[in-house]
Amino acid sequence: MKRSGITHNPGFGTFRRLQVLRAWSVTPHMRRVILTGPELAGFSFYRHGLGPYVKLLVPPINLKDASWPRIGANGAIECPSDQRPSVRTYTVRDFDDALQELTVDFVLHGDEGPASRWAARAEPGDSIALLERGFSQPYGVDRYVFIGDHTALPAIAQSLENLPSDSRGQAVIWLKDAADKQPLRAPGGLSVNWLIRKQPVELSSLLRELDLPASAAGEYLFIWVGAEARLARALRAYAKDELRLPREQCSILNYWRHGFAEGSFERSG
């Protein structure tokens, strides 16, 4: 009998101070930043998890101090008030253990948030720090469904690249601008559909695009979602009430909430 389920690893890890090695624009609204530093030694990258993520401690723009932020004797972060970090959650897009290079993709949305501002101006030598956080890893899956907007694109891309080669399913990604589409590597049995809409996508539009067939008897379906809180909530209710999926067959995340900064709303799966 095939075993199925999901493993969660949301534990805290080691605090690490890093520096920007290089940065460039992948698309008009996505910037890739390569981070490195001696404190990356021993970093655990959960390559086969879905969207492995870290907490980034984002500093003021153009801060170049390899010792930032300092840790006090009590383990608390110590820095001047004008150097206090903003904490944000980001997917680890890739990690090269041999080169000690960690890749993070940032969605650029003007100067509306500290991480977007920092990434848009990031240049070699700039400081940043991270806490390892975790991942989710389903096992025994027969069919995957990925749903996300632009902010979830790095997580979906990373997940598709590292799924087993015989994986089946579909991914639907909503973008406001077709210029932000990226070539994605996915198993042959998993289709990728792009929704280009200027206005917010409604649940009905997503479900029409998915056209989910009824699950076959004994099939293990797993749904992963990263989206604005209201859409995530609607999809969570749909998975529970219409698809009758138990919690262990879903990872539905509030990636952001309109009008709120991270930390002022609940992100749950």
Residue pairs with C-beta under 8 A, 6 or more apart in sequence:
2 140
2 220
3 139
3 140
4 138
4 139
4 140
4 141
4 220
5 138
5 139
5 140
5 248
6 136
6 137
6 138
6 139
6 222
6 248
6 249
6 251
7 136
7 137
7 138
7 139
8 134
8 135
8 136
8 269
9 46
9 49
9 134
9 135
9 136
9 137
10 133
10 134
11 133
11 134
12 131
12 132
12 133
13 44
13 131
13 132
13 133
14 39
14 42
14 43
14 131
14 132
15 71
15 129
15 130
15 131
16 37
16 39
16 40
16 43
16 129
16 130
16 131
16 132
17 37
17 39
17 66
17 67
17 68
17 69
17 127
17 129
18 35
18 36
18 37
18 39
18 40
18 102
18 127
18 128
18 129
18 130
19 35
19 36
19 37
19 64
19 66
19 124
19 125
19 126
19 127
19 128
20 33
20 34
20 35
20 122
20 123
20 124
20 125
20 126
20 127
20 128
21 34
21 35
21 36
21 101
21 124
22 33
22 34
22 124
23 31
23 32
23 33
23 34
23 119
23 122
23 123
23 124
24 31
24 32
25 31
25 32
26 32
26 105
26 182
27 179
27 180
27 181
27 182
28 108
28 177
28 179
28 180
29 107
29 108
29 109
29 150
29 177
29 179
29 180
30 105
30 106
30 107
30 108
30 150
30 153
30 154
30 180
30 182
31 105
31 106
31 108
31 119
31 120
31 122
32 93
32 103
32 104
32 105
32 106
33 103
33 104
33 105
33 106
33 119
33 122
34 101
34 102
34 103
35 101
35 102
35 103
35 104
35 128
35 130
36 99
36 100
36 101
36 102
37 66
37 100
40 100
40 102
41 100
43 95
43 97
43 102
43 132
44 132
45 52
45 92
45 95
45 97
45 102
46 52
46 134
46 135
46 137
47 95
47 162
48 137
48 162
49 134
49 135
49 136
49 137
50 135
50 136
50 137
50 138
50 155
50 159
50 224
50 251
51 91
51 135
51 136
51 152
51 154
51 155
51 156
51 158
51 159
51 224
51 226
52 91
52 92
52 134
52 135
52 158
53 89
53 90
53 91
53 92
53 133
53 134
53 135
53 155
54 89
54 90
54 92
54 130
54 131
54 132
54 133
55 87
55 88
55 89
55 130
55 131
55 133
56 87
56 88
56 89
56 90
56 104
56 115
56 128
56 129
56 130
57 69
57 77
57 85
57 86
57 87
57 128
57 129
57 130
57 131
58 85
58 86
58 87
58 88
58 114
58 115
58 118
58 128
59 68
59 69
59 83
59 85
59 118
59 126
59 127
59 128
59 129
60 82
60 83
60 118
61 117
61 118
61 121
61 126
62 121
62 123
62 126
63 83
63 126
63 127
64 125
64 126
64 127
65 127
66 127
68 79
68 83
68 127
68 129
69 77
69 78
69 79
69 83
69 85
69 129
70 77
70 78
70 79
71 77
71 78
72 78
77 85
79 85
85 129
86 114
86 115
87 262
87 263
88 113
88 114
88 115
88 262
89 133
89 262
89 267
90 104
90 105
90 106
90 115
90 154
91 104
91 105
91 154
91 155
91 158
92 102
92 103
92 104
92 158
93 103
93 104
93 105
93 154
93 157
93 158
94 102
94 103
94 158
95 101
95 102
95 103
96 102
96 103
104 154
105 153
105 154
106 115
106 116
106 119
106 120
107 116
107 150
107 151
107 153
108 116
108 119
108 120
109 116
110 116
111 117
113 261
118 126
118 128
136 224
136 251
136 269
138 222
138 248
138 249
138 251
140 220
141 167
141 220
141 221
141 222
142 168
142 216
142 219
142 220
142 221
143 168
143 169
143 215
143 219
143 220
143 221
143 222
144 163
144 167
144 168
144 169
144 170
144 171
144 190
144 221
144 222
144 223
144 224
145 169
145 170
145 171
145 210
145 212
145 221
145 222
145 223
145 224
146 156
146 159
146 160
146 169
146 170
146 171
146 172
146 173
146 224
146 225
147 171
147 172
147 173
147 206
147 210
147 223
147 224
147 225
147 226
147 227
147 235
148 155
148 156
148 171
148 172
148 173
148 174
148 225
148 226
148 227
148 255
149 173
149 174
149 175
149 201
149 226
149 227
149 228
149 231
149 255
150 173
150 174
150 175
150 176
150 180
151 226
151 227
151 255
151 256
152 173
152 225
152 226
152 227
152 253
152 255
153 173
153 175
153 180
153 182
155 226
156 171
156 173
156 184
156 224
156 226
157 182
157 184
159 224
160 171
160 184
160 185
160 186
160 187
160 190
160 192
161 184
161 185
161 186
163 186
163 187
163 190
164 187
165 187
165 188
166 187
166 189
167 187
167 189
167 190
168 187
168 189
168 190
169 189
169 190
169 191
170 190
170 191
170 192
170 193
170 210
171 184
171 186
171 190
171 191
171 192
171 193
172 193
172 194
172 195
172 206
172 209
172 210
173 192
173 193
173 194
173 195
174 194
174 195
174 196
174 197
174 201
174 206
174 227
175 181
175 194
175 195
175 196
175 197
176 196
176 197
176 198
177 196
178 194
178 196
181 194
184 192
186 192
193 209
195 201
195 205
195 206
195 209
197 205
200 228
200 231
201 231
202 231
203 231
203 234
203 235
203 238
206 231
206 235
207 238
212 243
215 221
215 243
220 249
221 243
221 245
221 249
222 249
222 250
222 251
223 235
223 239
223 243
223 245
223 249
223 250
223 251
223 252
224 250
224 251
224 252
225 232
225 235
225 236
225 250
225 251
225 252
225 253
226 232
226 253
226 255
227 235
227 253
227 254
227 255
228 254
228 255
228 256
228 257
228 258
229 254
229 256
229 257
229 258
229 265
230 257
230 258
232 252
232 253
232 254
232 255
233 254
235 252
236 250
236 252
239 245
239 249
239 250
239 252
250 269
251 269
252 269
253 267
253 268
253 269
254 265
254 266
254 267
254 268
255 267
256 262
257 265
